């Protein structure tokens, strides 16, 4: 009896290992953590998981819901605890420390040529760290001006297009022209001022982070870096054409005032159009305009959404195959439409559904060729620099508490002390 019990126990143990490990006697199970949050986007992701599972008997995918607000700390905990999902949805500006820390798999050689050739090199640069590629960039969004179309039409100002955008100087002049009687030409929602400022500054030639021949990065706040901050600062403090009360607000916080006729324009990410469609009062006429252009035209930085594979995953090839399925051109279009964003893939970007005048899809799609990796994309220590140095410095400058010289000093001197610790 004792021998029989031992045999049964051994068989049960073997069966348990087979189920969890996904060996030859059972399907492999991959955990896919998605950060989709809008109803359309969540549904698109879940539908694609179901379609994969219906056609792949040997590799099953389990959908796991994550959250943008806590993803960095949650992933760090799961990596260190050995419980990371196999397939990880994140943003490219969150990958550097995970990639350098050995938590993400190098996807070089795992992805098919179809996928690697379809996504432009400039997008792959956002997920390349050292000699490896640690994520597939698949969705991105330009920052645009969402405008009260009726207000602009009545004012008689020139309406910009991607072919003929406003310059930063013209933008400042027009917001002043649109202001008065308690109304403002623009509302800047700058609760998180750093990424908006740095990414828009690419249009004016701003770079801020400079990598030397030795690979070390230093902060230099030069002429091109001044254009956007100075414009915002002067709109708020000199022209009174930008609302001072929205500087500490998030994008959604500005929408009630925008709908109520308090602001003519709000700089927002392209995906905010969904909220506007859902929340705008009946008859409210709005339109999407390109962000202003500078010395480098309409260039602006982006940090695309990404899909990565955990280094600890025992099924990297299967995970890469699922990513390839998820990002087939038609599927990438479905994900883009669900998130109201732009796909990185050239085939998906050419889809007619993304070139319609409805909801100004065509305006945003026309900006895709001007999107570049965010300036801080591969800078180790960026998160600490942003939180401890840049965010308070920009907030104080925009509010008028400090001047441009003080801003430069803090970004450079305090900032380089932070970055130096990561580059020893």
Secondary structure as GFF3:
##gff-version 3
##sequence-region A 1 424
A	DSSP	alpha_helix	2	21	.	.	.	ID=ss1
A	DSSP	beta_strand	28	34	.	.	.	ID=ss2
A	DSSP	alpha_helix	39	55	.	.	.	ID=ss3
A	DSSP	beta_strand	59	65	.	.	.	ID=ss4
A	DSSP	three_ten_helix	68	70	.	.	.	ID=ss5
A	DSSP	alpha_helix	71	80	.	.	.	ID=ss6
A	DSSP	beta_strand	87	91	.	.	.	ID=ss7
A	DSSP	three_ten_helix	92	94	.	.	.	ID=ss8
A	DSSP	alpha_helix	96	100	.	.	.	ID=ss9
A	DSSP	alpha_helix	113	118	.	.	.	ID=ss10
A	DSSP	alpha_helix	121	124	.	.	.	ID=ss11
A	DSSP	three_ten_helix	125	127	.	.	.	ID=ss12
A	DSSP	beta_strand	128	129	.	.	.	ID=ss13
A	DSSP	beta_strand	132	133	.	.	.	ID=ss14
A	DSSP	beta_strand	136	140	.	.	.	ID=ss15
A	DSSP	beta_strand	143	148	.	.	.	ID=ss16
A	DSSP	alpha_helix	149	155	.	.	.	ID=ss17
A	DSSP	alpha_helix	168	178	.	.	.	ID=ss18
A	DSSP	alpha_helix	193	201	.	.	.	ID=ss19
A	DSSP	three_ten_helix	202	204	.	.	.	ID=ss20
A	DSSP	beta_strand	209	211	.	.	.	ID=ss21
A	DSSP	beta_strand	217	219	.	.	.	ID=ss22
A	DSSP	alpha_helix	223	237	.	.	.	ID=ss23
A	DSSP	three_ten_helix	244	246	.	.	.	ID=ss24
A	DSSP	three_ten_helix	251	254	.	.	.	ID=ss25
A	DSSP	alpha_helix	255	259	.	.	.	ID=ss26
A	DSSP	beta_strand	265	269	.	.	.	ID=ss27
A	DSSP	three_ten_helix	270	272	.	.	.	ID=ss28
A	DSSP	alpha_helix	273	279	.	.	.	ID=ss29
A	DSSP	beta_strand	286	290	.	.	.	ID=ss30
A	DSSP	beta_strand	300	302	.	.	.	ID=ss31
A	DSSP	beta_strand	305	309	.	.	.	ID=ss32
A	DSSP	alpha_helix	316	326	.	.	.	ID=ss33
A	DSSP	alpha_helix	329	339	.	.	.	ID=ss34
A	DSSP	beta_strand	342	343	.	.	.	ID=ss35
A	DSSP	alpha_helix	346	349	.	.	.	ID=ss36
A	DSSP	three_ten_helix	352	354	.	.	.	ID=ss37
A	DSSP	three_ten_helix	358	360	.	.	.	ID=ss38
A	DSSP	alpha_helix	361	365	.	.	.	ID=ss39
A	DSSP	three_ten_helix	368	370	.	.	.	ID=ss40
A	DSSP	beta_strand	371	373	.	.	.	ID=ss41
A	DSSP	alpha_helix	382	384	.	.	.	ID=ss42
A	DSSP	pi_helix	385	390	.	.	.	ID=ss43
A	DSSP	alpha_helix	391	399	.	.	.	ID=ss44
A	DSSP	alpha_helix	404	409	.	.	.	ID=ss45
A	DSSP	pi_helix	410	414	.	.	.	ID=ss46
A	DSSP	alpha_helix	415	421	.	.	.	ID=ss47
###
